[in-house]
Amino acid sequence: MLPIEVNQVVIDFCKQHIKEGLSVEPKVSRVEFLKAVAGYAKANNLNSGPNKRIINLDDNLKVLFPNVTEEEPLQFTSIMKHAIHWFPKKVVTKV
């Protein structure tokens, strides 16, 4: 995935939680974002549920995932679904 320009909140979170750093600052790829969230959850023991697939949100993750509810908790398989507002699709105009 190619890095894209994103909100400064996402850039700061990823810079803090990706050991190898961002590939192209100030851009973040979806893969880097996923690594940062997964690493943060593991480092802070926020995993629960069967096979530890559910991520309990703390204050830092609530900023990144404001649309997550108790009825539909954040799971590893749904991280990008809930982060779609940080990674908008490019609009391609045809000439």
N, CA and C atoms as an extended XYZ file, in Angstrom:
285
Properties=species:S:1:pos:R:3:atomname:S:1:resname:S:1:resid:I:1 pbc="F F F"
N         0.830       -1.185        0.000 N   MET     1
C         0.000        0.000        0.000 CA  MET     1
C         0.879        1.255        0.000 C   MET     1
N         0.458        2.206       -0.743 N   LEU     2
C         1.195        3.463       -0.809 CA  LEU     2
C         0.797        4.367        0.352 C   LEU     2
N         1.760        5.041        0.942 N   PRO     3
C         1.436        5.997        1.989 CA  PRO     3
C         0.642        7.168        1.418 C   PRO     3
N        -0.315        7.673        2.189 N   ILE     4
C        -1.096        8.827        1.769 CA  ILE     4
C        -1.074        9.875        2.867 C   ILE     4
N        -1.414       11.089        2.513 N   GLU     5
C        -1.482       12.157        3.499 CA  GLU     5
C        -2.703       11.934        4.373 C   GLU     5
N        -2.488       11.969        5.685 N   VAL     6
C        -3.563       11.754        6.645 CA  VAL     6
C        -3.501       12.825        7.727 C   VAL     6
N        -4.467       12.788        8.610 N   ASN     7
C        -4.553       13.720        9.716 CA  ASN     7
C        -3.328       13.591       10.626 C   ASN     7
N        -2.929       14.682       11.235 N   GLN     8
C        -1.763       14.700       12.119 CA  GLN     8
C        -1.925       13.752       13.314 C   GLN     8
N        -3.148       13.524       13.756 N   VAL     9
C        -3.409       12.596       14.868 CA  VAL     9
C        -2.910       11.196       14.512 C   VAL     9
N        -3.194       10.754       13.303 N   VAL    10
C        -2.769        9.429       12.846 CA  VAL    10
C        -1.252        9.385       12.690 C   VAL    10
N        -0.672       10.417       12.137 N   ILE    11
C         0.783       10.473       11.962 CA  ILE    11
C         1.484       10.378       13.316 C   ILE    11
N         1.039       11.166       14.281 N   ASP    12
C         1.665       11.149       15.608 CA  ASP    12
C         1.538        9.784       16.275 C   ASP    12
N         0.354        9.172       16.191 N   PHE    13
C         0.136        7.854       16.790 CA  PHE    13
C         1.079        6.827       16.149 C   PHE    13
N         1.157        6.828       14.846 N   CYS    14
C         2.005        5.860       14.145 CA  CYS    14
C         3.489        6.085       14.434 C   CYS    14
N         3.916        7.326       14.498 N   LYS    15
C         5.320        7.623       14.806 CA  LYS    15
C         5.701        7.084       16.185 C   LYS    15
N         4.779        7.152       17.121 N   GLN    16
C         5.053        6.687       18.486 CA  GLN    16
C         5.042        5.174       18.603 C   GLN    16
N         4.284        4.487       17.747 N   HIS    17
C         4.045        3.072       17.976 CA  HIS    17
C         4.526        2.140       16.867 C   HIS    17
N         5.289        2.646       15.915 N   ILE    18
C         5.935        1.786       14.919 CA  ILE    18
C         7.433        1.854       15.174 C   ILE    18
N         8.001        0.712       15.518 N   LYS    19
C         9.415        0.666       15.882 CA  LYS    19
C        10.329        1.113       14.757 C   LYS    19
N        10.039        0.676       13.535 N   GLU    20
C        10.924        1.003       12.421 CA  GLU    20
C        10.654        2.371       11.817 C   GLU    20
N         9.652        3.081       12.324 N   GLY    21
C         9.351        4.418       11.828 CA  GLY    21
C         8.501        4.393       10.572 C   GLY    21
N         8.070        5.560       10.158 N   LEU    22
C         7.241        5.682        8.969 CA  LEU    22
C         8.100        5.637        7.722 C   LEU    22
N         7.560        5.047        6.666 N   SER    23
C         8.335        4.922        5.432 CA  SER    23
C         8.493        6.258        4.722 C   SER    23
N         7.426        7.066        4.696 N   VAL    24
C         7.461        8.361        4.017 CA  VAL    24
C         6.716        9.372        4.884 C   VAL    24
N         7.455       10.130        5.675 N   GLU    25
C         6.795       11.147        6.495 CA  GLU    25
C         6.430       12.334        5.650 C   GLU    25
N         5.369       13.018        5.818 N   PRO    26
C         4.288       12.882        6.798 CA  PRO    26
C         3.129       12.039        6.289 C   PRO    26
N         3.404       10.998        5.555 N   LYS    27
C         2.356       10.127        5.042 CA  LYS    27
C         2.360        8.808        5.799 C   LYS    27
N         1.203        8.150        5.795 N   VAL    28
C         1.058        6.874        6.491 CA  VAL    28
C         0.317        5.915        5.564 C   VAL    28
N         0.798        4.688        5.480 N   SER    29
C         0.071        3.686        4.710 CA  SER    29
C        -0.899        2.959        5.633 C   SER    29
N        -1.857        2.282        5.037 N   ARG    30
C        -2.817        1.509        5.830 CA  ARG    30
C        -2.101        0.410        6.614 C   ARG    30
N        -1.076       -0.183        6.019 N   VAL    31
C        -0.315       -1.242        6.677 CA  VAL    31
C         0.397       -0.697        7.911 C   VAL    31
N         1.011        0.471        7.782 N   GLU    32
C         1.691        1.076        8.930 CA  GLU    32
C         0.693        1.391       10.043 C   GLU    32
N        -0.473        1.884        9.674 N   PHE    33
C        -1.505        2.183       10.663 CA  PHE    33
C        -1.944        0.904       11.375 C   PHE    33
N        -2.158       -0.146       10.628 N   LEU    34
C        -2.570       -1.426       11.204 CA  LEU    34
C        -1.508       -1.965       12.158 C   LEU    34
N        -0.246       -1.880       11.757 N   LYS    35
C         0.859       -2.318       12.623 CA  LYS    35
C         0.898       -1.504       13.914 C   LYS    35
N         0.693       -0.197       13.798 N   ALA    36
C         0.751        0.668       14.973 CA  ALA    36
C        -0.367        0.330       15.951 C   ALA    36
N        -1.582        0.141       15.455 N   VAL    37
C        -2.715       -0.174       16.333 CA  VAL    37
C        -2.528       -1.547       16.968 C   VAL    37
N        -2.143       -2.541       16.180 N   ALA    38
C        -1.944       -3.895       16.715 CA  ALA    38
C        -0.826       -3.923       17.754 C   ALA    38
N         0.280       -3.249       17.456 N   GLY    39
C         1.394       -3.197       18.408 CA  GLY    39
C         1.022       -2.476       19.689 C   GLY    39
N         0.274       -1.397       19.555 N   TYR    40
C        -0.164       -0.629       20.729 CA  TYR    40
C        -1.081       -1.481       21.600 C   TYR    40
N        -2.034       -2.177       20.973 N   ALA    41
C        -2.969       -3.019       21.726 CA  ALA    41
C        -2.231       -4.126       22.472 C   ALA    41
N        -1.270       -4.732       21.806 N   LYS    42
C        -0.511       -5.812       22.439 CA  LYS    42
C         0.363       -5.285       23.577 C   LYS    42
N         1.040       -4.178       23.357 N   ALA    43
C         1.937       -3.610       24.371 CA  ALA    43
C         1.185       -3.146       25.615 C   ALA    43
N        -0.076       -2.744       25.449 N   ASN    44
C        -0.861       -2.233       26.570 CA  ASN    44
C        -1.905       -3.230       27.069 C   ASN    44
N        -1.794       -4.486       26.661 N   ASN    45
C        -2.696       -5.557       27.091 CA  ASN    45
C        -4.164       -5.176       26.921 C   ASN    45
N        -4.521       -4.703       25.736 N   LEU    46
C        -5.896       -4.284       25.464 CA  LEU    46
C        -6.679       -5.365       24.719 C   LEU    46
N        -6.081       -6.530       24.511 N   ASN    47
C        -6.750       -7.610       23.787 CA  ASN    47
C        -7.623       -8.420       24.744 C   ASN    47
N        -8.801       -8.843       24.251 N   SER    48
C        -9.677       -9.693       25.054 CA  SER    48
C       -10.519      -10.539       24.119 C   SER    48
N       -11.397      -11.324       24.696 N   GLY    49
C       -12.293      -12.151       23.908 CA  GLY    49
C       -11.617      -13.427       23.450 C   GLY    49
N       -12.371      -14.229       22.689 N   PRO    50
C       -11.794      -15.478       22.194 CA  PRO    50
C       -10.606      -15.193       21.276 C   PRO    50
N        -9.524      -15.865       21.550 N   ASN    51
C        -8.284      -15.698       20.774 CA  ASN    51
C        -7.752      -14.266       20.821 C   ASN    51
N        -8.203      -13.488       21.769 N   LYS    52
C        -7.733      -12.097       21.969 CA  LYS    52
C        -7.872      -11.253       20.714 C   LYS    52
N        -8.967      -11.418       19.982 N   ARG    53
C        -9.192      -10.670       18.742 CA  ARG    53
C        -9.883       -9.337       18.961 C   ARG    53
N       -10.509       -9.164       20.112 N   ILE    54
C       -11.194       -7.908       20.413 CA  ILE    54
C       -10.206       -6.971       21.093 C   ILE    54
N       -10.235       -5.710       20.683 N   ILE    55
C        -9.349       -4.696       21.260 CA  ILE    55
C       -10.197       -3.764       22.120 C   ILE    55
N        -9.871       -3.701       23.405 N   ASN    56
C       -10.548       -2.775       24.307 CA  ASN    56
C        -9.955       -1.384       24.088 C   ASN    56
N       -10.811       -0.410       23.893 N   LEU    57
C       -10.327        0.940       23.598 CA  LEU    57
C        -9.955        1.680       24.871 C   LEU    57
N        -8.766        2.265       24.873 N   ASP    58
C        -8.396        3.203       25.929 CA  ASP    58
C        -8.565        4.606       25.343 C   ASP    58
N        -8.154        5.628       26.069 N   ASP    59
C        -8.363        7.006       25.609 CA  ASP    59
C        -7.661        7.300       24.288 C   ASP    59
N        -6.452        6.757       24.090 N   ASN    60
C        -5.724        6.991       22.833 CA  ASN    60
C        -6.434        6.371       21.638 C   ASN    60
N        -6.954        5.170       21.805 N   LEU    61
C        -7.632        4.505       20.693 CA  LEU    61
C        -9.029        5.080       20.450 C   LEU    61
N        -9.660        5.612       21.481 N   LYS    62
C       -10.980        6.229       21.293 CA  LYS    62
C       -10.895        7.448       20.377 C   LYS    62
N        -9.769        8.133       20.386 N   VAL    63
C        -9.570        9.272       19.477 CA  VAL    63
C        -9.504        8.785       18.029 C   VAL    63
N        -8.841        7.649       17.807 N   LEU    64
C        -8.698        7.110       16.462 CA  LEU    64
C        -9.963        6.417       15.966 C   LEU    64
N       -10.738        5.850       16.890 N   PHE    65
C       -11.919        5.076       16.524 CA  PHE    65
C       -13.167        5.581       17.259 C   PHE    65
N       -13.608        6.797       16.963 N   PRO    66
C       -14.763        7.350       17.685 CA  PRO    66
C       -16.081        6.657       17.337 C   PRO    66
N       -16.128        5.931       16.236 N   ASN    67
C       -17.364        5.291       15.801 CA  ASN    67
C       -17.537        3.868       16.327 C   ASN    67
N       -16.621        3.375       17.159 N   VAL    68
C       -16.727        2.026       17.717 CA  VAL    68
C       -17.687        2.054       18.906 C   VAL    68
N       -18.598        1.083       18.942 N   THR    69
C       -19.581        0.996       20.017 CA  THR    69
C       -19.430       -0.339       20.757 C   THR    69
N       -20.107       -0.457       21.871 N   GLU    70
C       -20.079       -1.719       22.604 CA  GLU    70
C       -20.782       -2.824       21.828 C   GLU    70
N       -21.782       -2.441       21.032 N   GLU    71
C       -22.499       -3.433       20.234 CA  GLU    71
C       -21.616       -4.010       19.122 C   GLU    71
N       -20.708       -3.200       18.620 N   GLU    72
C       -19.776       -3.641       17.577 CA  GLU    72
C       -18.362       -3.242       18.006 C   GLU    72
N       -17.731       -4.060       18.853 N   PRO    73
C       -16.403       -3.701       19.361 CA  PRO    73
C       -15.344       -3.769       18.266 C   PRO    73
N       -14.220       -3.160       18.549 N   LEU    74
C       -13.104       -3.162       17.609 CA  LEU    74
C       -12.426       -4.527       17.640 C   LEU    74
N       -12.331       -5.146       16.477 N   GLN    75
C       -11.635       -6.416       16.340 CA  GLN    75
C       -10.491       -6.222       15.350 C   GLN    75
N        -9.506       -7.115       15.420 N   PHE    76
C        -8.389       -7.003       14.488 CA  PHE    76
C        -8.871       -7.046       13.046 C   PHE    76
N        -9.908       -7.832       12.791 N   THR    77
C       -10.401       -7.957       11.421 CA  THR    77
C       -11.204       -6.750       10.956 C   THR    77
N       -11.545       -5.844       11.876 N   SER    78
C       -12.354       -4.678       11.487 CA  SER    78
C       -11.656       -3.338       11.716 C   SER    78
N       -10.363       -3.365       11.973 N   ILE    79
C        -9.637       -2.118       12.234 CA  ILE    79
C        -9.769       -1.155       11.055 C   ILE    79
N        -9.520       -1.627        9.851 N   MET    80
C        -9.556       -0.720        8.703 CA  MET    80
C       -10.977       -0.260        8.372 C   MET    80
N       -11.968       -1.089        8.670 N   LYS    81
C       -13.360       -0.679        8.467 CA  LYS    81
C       -13.675        0.545        9.328 C   LYS    81
N       -13.196        0.513       10.568 N   HIS    82
C       -13.463        1.611       11.488 CA  HIS    82
C       -12.543        2.812       11.275 C   HIS    82
N       -11.480        2.632       10.518 N   ALA    83
C       -10.530        3.726       10.274 CA  ALA    83
C       -10.706        4.339        8.892 C   ALA    83
N       -11.775        4.014        8.221 N   ILE    84
C       -11.969        4.461        6.841 CA  ILE    84
C       -11.969        5.991        6.731 C   ILE    84
N       -12.432        6.684        7.765 N   HIS    85
C       -12.464        8.154        7.697 CA  HIS    85
C       -11.066        8.767        7.718 C   HIS    85
N       -10.055        8.025        8.174 N   TRP    86
C        -8.676        8.531        8.159 CA  TRP    86
C        -8.020        8.312        6.806 C   TRP    86
N        -8.534        7.351        6.018 N   PHE    87
C        -7.927        6.982        4.746 CA  PHE    87
C        -8.963        7.085        3.627 C   PHE    87
N        -9.292        8.290        3.225 N   PRO    88
C       -10.301        8.445        2.175 CA  PRO    88
C        -9.775        7.948        0.825 C   PRO    88
N       -10.698        7.461        0.027 N   LYS    89
C       -10.304        7.020       -1.313 CA  LYS    89
C       -10.020        8.226       -2.181 C   LYS    89
N        -9.067        8.059       -3.086 N   LYS    90
C        -8.751        9.140       -4.014 CA  LYS    90
C        -9.872        9.272       -5.038 C   LYS    90
N       -10.201       10.483       -5.353 N   VAL    91
C       -11.190       10.746       -6.394 CA  VAL    91
C       -10.438       10.929       -7.701 C   VAL    91
N       -10.746       10.074       -8.660 N   VAL    92
C       -10.082       10.137       -9.952 CA  VAL    92
C       -11.033       10.789      -10.939 C   VAL    92
N       -10.560       11.844      -11.554 N   THR    93
C       -11.391       12.520      -12.566 CA  THR    93
C       -10.917       12.108      -13.943 C   THR    93
N       -11.877       11.776      -14.792 N   LYS    94
C       -11.540       11.376      -16.153 CA  LYS    94
C       -11.575       12.602      -17.051 C   LYS    94
N       -10.621       12.641      -17.939 N   VAL    95
C       -10.533       13.783      -18.847 CA  VAL    95
C       -11.125       13.429      -20.186 C   VAL    95
